[in-house]
Amino acid sequence: MKFIEFGIGNTWFIRTETEFEDGTENEERGIVGPIHFQSAYIRIWIRKTVIILDLKDGFKKTKKNRNTFKIIFGIVSL
């Protein structure tokens, strides 16, 4: 599964994160194709609270261990 993200708080303003079936992840600068659209989301991370608004999964609110600030628009792809 691929996550193409645009926004502040990540290593790069535009990045593609690929998650493999074995649980490992790979992060690359820019947009890496091919893109097969599955969903879109907005993620707002303020301190330890993460709010996610996803077209497919709806609203989610979670807590993380790390303090950070991010505002991300993302696309989920296969």
Contacts in CASP RR format, 6 or more apart in sequence:
PFRMAT RR
TARGET T0000
AUTHOR 0000-0000-0000
METHOD contacts of the structure
MODEL  1
MKFIEFGIGNTWFIRTETEFEDGTENEERGIVGPIHFQSAYIRIWIRKTV
IILDLKDGFKKTKKNRNTFKIIFGIVSL
1 18 0 8 1.000
1 19 0 8 1.000
1 38 0 8 1.000
1 76 0 8 1.000
1 77 0 8 1.000
1 78 0 8 1.000
2 16 0 8 1.000
2 17 0 8 1.000
2 18 0 8 1.000
2 19 0 8 1.000
2 32 0 8 1.000
2 33 0 8 1.000
2 35 0 8 1.000
2 76 0 8 1.000
2 77 0 8 1.000
2 78 0 8 1.000
3 16 0 8 1.000
3 17 0 8 1.000
3 18 0 8 1.000
3 19 0 8 1.000
3 74 0 8 1.000
3 75 0 8 1.000
3 76 0 8 1.000
3 77 0 8 1.000
4 14 0 8 1.000
4 15 0 8 1.000
4 16 0 8 1.000
4 31 0 8 1.000
4 32 0 8 1.000
4 35 0 8 1.000
4 74 0 8 1.000
4 75 0 8 1.000
4 77 0 8 1.000
5 14 0 8 1.000
5 15 0 8 1.000
5 16 0 8 1.000
5 17 0 8 1.000
5 72 0 8 1.000
5 73 0 8 1.000
5 74 0 8 1.000
5 75 0 8 1.000
6 13 0 8 1.000
6 14 0 8 1.000
6 72 0 8 1.000
6 73 0 8 1.000
6 74 0 8 1.000
7 13 0 8 1.000
7 14 0 8 1.000
7 70 0 8 1.000
7 71 0 8 1.000
7 72 0 8 1.000
7 73 0 8 1.000
8 69 0 8 1.000
8 70 0 8 1.000
8 71 0 8 1.000
8 72 0 8 1.000
9 45 0 8 1.000
9 68 0 8 1.000
9 69 0 8 1.000
9 70 0 8 1.000
9 71 0 8 1.000
9 72 0 8 1.000
10 70 0 8 1.000
10 72 0 8 1.000
11 27 0 8 1.000
11 29 0 8 1.000
12 29 0 8 1.000
12 30 0 8 1.000
14 29 0 8 1.000
14 30 0 8 1.000
14 31 0 8 1.000
15 27 0 8 1.000
15 28 0 8 1.000
15 29 0 8 1.000
15 30 0 8 1.000
16 27 0 8 1.000
16 28 0 8 1.000
16 30 0 8 1.000
16 31 0 8 1.000
16 32 0 8 1.000
16 33 0 8 1.000
17 25 0 8 1.000
17 26 0 8 1.000
17 27 0 8 1.000
17 28 0 8 1.000
18 25 0 8 1.000
18 26 0 8 1.000
18 27 0 8 1.000
18 28 0 8 1.000
18 32 0 8 1.000
19 25 0 8 1.000
20 26 0 8 1.000
33 77 0 8 1.000
34 77 0 8 1.000
35 75 0 8 1.000
35 77 0 8 1.000
36 77 0 8 1.000
36 78 0 8 1.000
37 75 0 8 1.000
37 76 0 8 1.000
37 77 0 8 1.000
38 56 0 8 1.000
38 76 0 8 1.000
38 77 0 8 1.000
38 78 0 8 1.000
39 54 0 8 1.000
39 55 0 8 1.000
39 56 0 8 1.000
39 57 0 8 1.000
39 75 0 8 1.000
39 76 0 8 1.000
40 54 0 8 1.000
40 55 0 8 1.000
40 73 0 8 1.000
40 74 0 8 1.000
40 75 0 8 1.000
40 76 0 8 1.000
41 52 0 8 1.000
41 53 0 8 1.000
41 54 0 8 1.000
41 55 0 8 1.000
41 57 0 8 1.000
41 73 0 8 1.000
41 74 0 8 1.000
41 76 0 8 1.000
42 52 0 8 1.000
42 53 0 8 1.000
42 71 0 8 1.000
42 72 0 8 1.000
42 73 0 8 1.000
42 74 0 8 1.000
43 50 0 8 1.000
43 51 0 8 1.000
43 52 0 8 1.000
43 70 0 8 1.000
43 71 0 8 1.000
43 72 0 8 1.000
43 74 0 8 1.000
44 50 0 8 1.000
44 51 0 8 1.000
44 52 0 8 1.000
44 70 0 8 1.000
44 71 0 8 1.000
44 72 0 8 1.000
45 51 0 8 1.000
45 64 0 8 1.000
45 68 0 8 1.000
45 69 0 8 1.000
45 70 0 8 1.000
45 71 0 8 1.000
45 72 0 8 1.000
46 69 0 8 1.000
47 67 0 8 1.000
47 68 0 8 1.000
47 69 0 8 1.000
48 63 0 8 1.000
48 64 0 8 1.000
48 65 0 8 1.000
48 66 0 8 1.000
48 67 0 8 1.000
49 61 0 8 1.000
49 62 0 8 1.000
49 63 0 8 1.000
49 64 0 8 1.000
50 60 0 8 1.000
50 61 0 8 1.000
50 62 0 8 1.000
50 63 0 8 1.000
50 64 0 8 1.000
51 59 0 8 1.000
51 60 0 8 1.000
51 61 0 8 1.000
52 58 0 8 1.000
52 59 0 8 1.000
52 60 0 8 1.000
52 61 0 8 1.000
52 62 0 8 1.000
53 59 0 8 1.000
54 60 0 8 1.000
54 76 0 8 1.000
56 76 0 8 1.000
END
